[in-house]
Amino acid sequence: MPEELSEYLQASRVSRDGCCFVDNAFEGGAAAQTWDPLAAKDAVHAAAASDTGDPFCKYPHWIRDEMLSGLLLDAGCGYGRISIPLLEGDPLLRVLGVDASTEMLGRFHEFATVRNLIDRVGLVRAGLTHIPVRSGVADVALSSAVLLHNPYEGAQRIVAEMFRCLRPGGKAIFVGAFPNRWNASGLMSALYAATQGARNGPVRSYSRSRITRLLAPYAATVTLRATGVEVLPKSFLSASLPGQHRAASAINGWASKAGAIREVAANTGIGVSIWDVVATKA
C-alpha cells in the first residue's frame, strides 16, 4: 500500500499482511466464510454473477457522472469490479478497498497490478461494521451489492461507518444494494428473510421509504435511481420452473428498455428491480 494511503488508516488498529493491511480485531466472521471459498473457485462469477469471463462486464457506467476526484472508500470492494474501471478513468482517483475476503483482495491486487494502478490502491481486510479508516477522509464512499446480504441492523451499522469516513459534502453511492420490496422477488425475499433472523446471506429487500429512513440521519440529500424492471421473477424462492430464468431475463430486459413501463415503475415504485442511491453527507 502506498504510504500516502496508509496514513488514512487508524494506525493502532491495523498491521500489514502481504499485499494488504488487516484489522487486528477482525476475525473473519460469516462474510469471510461465505466469500473466500467462492472467490477461490471463481471470483468473477461469485461477485458479478457473470460467466462471460469479463470481470468488469457489469460496470455501472452511470456512476462516473456521480464521482468526485480524490479518495474513494470502496466498502466491500471484492476484486475491484467497480473501483478498477473508475481508477482507469480518473488519474487523480485513489482507492481504499475494504473487504472481509482475503481471496477477493488478492484478486483486486492482481487486477490493479496488471493494469499499472496499484500505486493508487490500498487494500484492507476488515469488517464493514467497524472500518479501520479515519473519520472524514473519503471524498466518496461506495458500496456495491453488499448491504442486501446483511440483516437490516447490520446494514444500518455499515451505512453509519461509511458516512463516518466521508468528509462533509462527500458522496455515498450504493449500487445494487437495495433490491426493491415491491416486485415479486422482493416480496418473496422479505418473507424468506423474515425467517432467517440475523443471518448474513439471504437477500433483504427495501421500499423507498425504508431507504430514506436508513440514510436520513447522515445525508443532506438522497437521490434514488430506478434500475431495471421486473415483470417475472427468475425463480420462486430457490426453485425455478423449466425455462423460467431465460424467459424472465428476456421479458424483464424488454420491460426495462420500454420507456413507458420504466417510467410508470419509477413513479409508483412497483416493479422496479433495484434502487441505486446517491447521497450527500450533511
C-alpha positions as CSV (number, residue, x, y, z in Angstrom):
1,M,0.0,0.0,0.0
2,P,1.4,3.5,-0.8
3,E,2.5,5.4,2.3
4,E,0.1,8.2,1.3
5,L,-2.9,5.9,1.6
6,S,-1.8,4.1,4.7
7,E,-2.0,7.5,6.5
8,Y,-5.8,7.4,6.2
9,L,-6.0,4.2,8.3
10,Q,-6.4,4.0,12.0
11,A,-2.8,3.0,12.7
12,S,-3.4,1.5,16.1
13,R,-5.9,-1.0,14.7
14,V,-4.1,-2.4,11.6
15,S,-1.0,-4.3,10.7
16,R,0.5,-5.2,7.3
17,D,-0.1,-8.7,6.0
18,G,1.3,-9.3,2.5
19,C,-0.5,-7.2,-0.1
20,C,-2.9,-5.5,2.3
21,F,-3.4,-4.3,5.8
22,V,-5.5,-6.3,8.3
23,D,-7.8,-5.0,11.1
24,N,-6.2,-6.7,14.1
25,A,-9.6,-7.1,15.8
26,F,-11.2,-8.7,12.7
27,E,-11.8,-12.5,13.0
28,G,-13.3,-13.1,9.6
29,G,-16.9,-14.0,10.5
30,A,-19.7,-15.1,8.3
31,A,-18.7,-12.8,5.4
32,A,-15.3,-14.3,5.0
33,Q,-16.5,-17.9,5.5
34,T,-19.0,-17.3,2.7
35,W,-16.9,-15.4,0.2
36,D,-13.4,-16.9,0.5
37,P,-14.4,-20.3,-0.9
38,L,-16.5,-18.7,-3.7
39,A,-13.7,-16.4,-4.7
40,A,-11.1,-19.1,-4.6
41,K,-13.3,-21.1,-7.1
42,D,-14.3,-18.2,-9.4
43,A,-14.1,-14.6,-8.0
44,V,-15.8,-13.0,-11.1
45,H,-18.8,-15.3,-11.0
46,A,-19.1,-15.0,-7.3
47,A,-19.1,-11.2,-7.2
48,A,-20.6,-10.3,-10.6
49,A,-22.8,-13.4,-11.3
50,S,-21.2,-13.5,-14.8
51,D,-20.0,-16.3,-16.9
52,T,-18.6,-14.1,-19.6
53,G,-15.1,-14.1,-18.3
54,D,-15.0,-10.3,-18.3
55,P,-14.6,-9.2,-14.7
56,F,-16.0,-5.7,-15.5
57,C,-18.9,-6.6,-17.8
58,K,-21.4,-5.3,-15.2
59,Y,-19.7,-2.0,-14.5
60,P,-22.5,0.6,-14.0
61,H,-21.4,3.4,-16.4
62,W,-23.7,6.0,-14.8
63,I,-21.6,6.1,-11.7
64,R,-18.8,8.0,-13.4
65,D,-21.0,11.1,-13.6
66,E,-21.5,11.0,-9.8
67,M,-17.9,10.6,-8.8
68,L,-15.6,13.1,-7.1
69,S,-11.9,13.0,-7.6
70,G,-9.8,12.3,-4.5
71,L,-10.2,9.4,-2.2
72,L,-12.7,6.6,-2.8
73,L,-13.6,4.2,0.0
74,D,-14.9,1.0,-1.6
75,A,-16.7,-0.8,1.2
76,G,-17.0,-4.5,0.2
77,C,-14.7,-3.9,-2.7
78,G,-14.4,-7.6,-3.9
79,Y,-11.9,-7.9,-6.7
80,G,-12.4,-4.2,-7.7
81,R,-15.3,-4.7,-10.1
82,I,-16.2,-1.0,-9.9
83,S,-13.1,0.6,-8.5
84,I,-10.7,-0.5,-11.2
85,P,-12.7,1.0,-14.1
86,L,-13.0,4.2,-12.1
87,L,-9.3,4.3,-11.5
88,E,-8.7,3.8,-15.2
89,G,-11.0,6.7,-16.0
90,D,-9.6,9.2,-13.5
91,P,-5.8,9.5,-13.0
92,L,-6.4,11.6,-9.8
93,L,-8.5,9.0,-8.0
94,R,-7.1,6.9,-5.2
95,V,-8.9,3.9,-3.7
96,L,-9.0,2.3,-0.2
97,G,-10.7,-1.1,-0.8
98,V,-12.1,-2.8,2.3
99,D,-13.3,-6.4,2.2
100,A,-13.6,-9.4,4.5
101,S,-12.3,-11.9,1.9
102,T,-8.6,-12.5,1.6
103,E,-9.2,-14.2,-1.7
104,M,-11.1,-11.2,-3.2
105,L,-8.5,-8.7,-2.0
106,G,-5.8,-10.9,-3.7
107,R,-7.7,-10.7,-7.0
108,F,-8.1,-7.0,-6.6
109,H,-4.3,-6.7,-6.1
110,E,-3.7,-8.8,-9.2
111,F,-6.1,-6.9,-11.4
112,A,-4.7,-3.5,-10.2
113,T,-1.1,-4.6,-10.7
114,V,-1.6,-5.9,-14.3
115,R,-3.2,-2.5,-15.2
116,N,-0.5,-0.4,-13.5
117,L,-2.9,1.0,-11.0
118,I,-1.5,-0.5,-7.8
119,D,0.3,2.7,-6.8
120,R,-3.1,4.3,-6.3
121,V,-4.7,1.4,-4.4
122,G,-4.7,0.5,-0.7
123,L,-6.4,-2.8,0.4
124,V,-7.6,-3.6,3.9
125,R,-9.1,-6.8,5.2
126,A,-11.7,-5.9,7.7
127,G,-15.4,-6.0,8.5
128,L,-17.7,-3.2,7.4
129,T,-19.4,-2.5,10.7
130,H,-16.0,-1.3,12.1
131,I,-14.0,0.1,9.2
132,P,-10.4,0.9,10.3
133,V,-10.3,4.2,8.4
134,R,-10.0,7.7,9.9
135,S,-13.2,9.8,10.1
136,G,-13.9,12.4,7.5
137,V,-11.1,11.5,5.0
138,A,-13.0,10.0,2.0
139,D,-14.5,12.1,-0.8
140,V,-16.7,9.2,-2.0
141,A,-17.8,6.0,-0.2
142,L,-19.1,3.3,-2.4
143,S,-20.8,0.0,-1.7
144,S,-21.9,-2.4,-4.4
145,A,-24.2,-5.4,-3.8
146,V,-23.2,-5.7,-0.1
147,L,-26.0,-4.3,2.1
148,L,-28.7,-6.6,0.6
149,H,-27.0,-9.7,2.1
150,N,-26.9,-8.2,5.6
151,P,-29.7,-8.1,8.2
152,Y,-31.2,-4.6,8.4
153,E,-29.5,-3.9,11.7
154,G,-26.1,-4.8,10.1
155,A,-26.9,-2.6,7.1
156,Q,-27.6,0.3,9.5
157,R,-24.2,-0.1,11.1
158,I,-22.4,-0.3,7.7
159,V,-24.1,2.8,6.5
160,A,-23.1,4.7,9.7
161,E,-19.5,3.7,9.2
162,M,-19.4,4.7,5.6
163,F,-20.7,8.2,6.4
164,R,-18.3,8.5,9.4
165,C,-15.4,8.0,6.9
166,L,-16.8,10.6,4.5
167,R,-16.0,14.3,4.6
168,P,-18.8,16.8,4.8
169,G,-20.2,17.2,1.3
170,G,-18.8,13.9,0.2
171,K,-20.9,11.3,-1.6
172,A,-22.1,7.9,-0.6
173,I,-23.0,5.7,-3.6
174,F,-24.9,2.5,-3.3
175,V,-25.0,0.2,-6.4
176,G,-27.1,-2.9,-6.4
177,A,-27.5,-2.5,-2.6
178,F,-31.3,-2.1,-2.4
179,P,-33.5,-4.7,-4.2
180,N,-37.0,-3.2,-4.5
181,R,-39.6,-4.6,-2.0
182,W,-42.4,-4.1,-4.4
183,N,-41.9,-6.7,-7.0
184,A,-42.4,-10.5,-6.9
185,S,-38.8,-11.2,-6.0
186,G,-38.8,-8.5,-3.3
187,L,-41.9,-9.8,-1.7
188,M,-40.5,-13.4,-1.6
189,S,-37.2,-12.2,-0.3
190,A,-39.0,-10.3,2.5
191,L,-40.9,-13.5,3.5
192,Y,-37.8,-15.7,3.4
193,A,-35.5,-13.2,5.2
194,A,-38.1,-12.8,8.0
195,T,-37.4,-16.5,8.9
196,Q,-33.6,-16.1,8.9
197,G,-33.1,-13.7,11.7
198,A,-29.7,-12.0,11.8
199,R,-28.0,-14.5,9.4
200,N,-25.7,-13.0,6.8
201,G,-26.5,-14.0,3.2
202,P,-30.3,-14.0,2.5
203,V,-31.3,-11.1,0.3
204,R,-33.2,-8.3,2.1
205,S,-35.5,-6.1,0.0
206,Y,-36.2,-2.3,0.6
207,S,-39.0,0.1,-0.1
208,R,-38.2,3.7,-1.0
209,S,-39.3,4.8,2.4
210,R,-37.1,2.3,4.2
211,I,-34.0,3.5,2.2
212,T,-34.8,7.1,3.0
213,R,-35.1,6.4,6.7
214,L,-31.9,4.5,6.7
215,L,-29.9,7.4,5.2
216,A,-31.8,10.3,6.8
217,P,-29.6,10.6,9.9
218,Y,-26.5,11.2,7.8
219,A,-27.4,12.7,4.4
220,A,-28.3,16.2,3.3
221,T,-29.7,14.9,0.0
222,V,-30.8,11.4,-1.1
223,T,-31.4,10.6,-4.8
224,L,-32.9,7.2,-5.8
225,R,-32.3,5.8,-9.2
226,A,-34.7,3.1,-10.5
227,T,-32.6,0.4,-12.2
228,G,-34.3,-2.3,-14.2
229,V,-37.9,-3.6,-14.2
230,E,-39.1,-7.0,-13.0
231,V,-42.2,-8.4,-14.6
232,L,-41.4,-12.1,-14.0
233,P,-39.2,-13.4,-11.2
234,K,-36.3,-15.6,-12.2
235,S,-37.2,-18.1,-9.5
236,F,-39.7,-18.8,-6.8
237,L,-37.6,-18.7,-3.7
238,S,-34.9,-21.2,-4.5
239,A,-36.7,-23.1,-7.3
240,S,-37.3,-22.3,-10.9
241,L,-39.7,-23.7,-13.4
242,P,-38.2,-25.1,-16.6
243,G,-37.1,-22.2,-18.8
244,Q,-38.2,-19.6,-16.2
245,H,-34.8,-18.0,-15.8
246,R,-34.3,-17.5,-19.5
247,A,-37.9,-16.3,-20.0
248,A,-37.7,-13.9,-17.1
249,S,-34.4,-12.4,-18.4
250,A,-35.9,-11.8,-21.8
251,I,-39.2,-10.3,-20.5
252,N,-37.6,-8.2,-17.8
253,G,-34.9,-7.0,-20.3
254,W,-37.7,-5.9,-22.7
255,A,-39.6,-4.1,-20.0
256,S,-36.5,-2.4,-18.7
257,K,-36.0,-0.8,-22.2
258,A,-39.6,0.2,-22.7
259,G,-39.8,3.8,-21.7
260,A,-43.4,3.9,-20.7
261,I,-43.2,0.9,-18.5
262,R,-39.9,2.1,-16.9
263,E,-41.5,5.5,-16.2
264,V,-44.6,4.0,-14.5
265,A,-42.4,1.7,-12.4
266,A,-40.1,4.5,-11.3
267,N,-43.0,6.8,-10.4
268,T,-45.0,4.2,-8.5
269,G,-42.1,2.1,-7.1
270,I,-43.9,-1.0,-8.3
271,G,-41.9,-3.4,-10.5
272,V,-38.6,-1.6,-10.2
273,S,-35.8,-4.2,-9.9
274,I,-33.2,-2.3,-7.9
275,W,-32.9,1.1,-6.2
276,D,-29.4,2.6,-6.8
277,V,-28.7,5.6,-4.5
278,V,-26.5,8.6,-4.3
279,A,-26.5,10.5,-1.0
280,T,-24.5,13.6,0.0
281,K,-23.2,13.9,3.6
282,A,-24.6,16.7,5.6
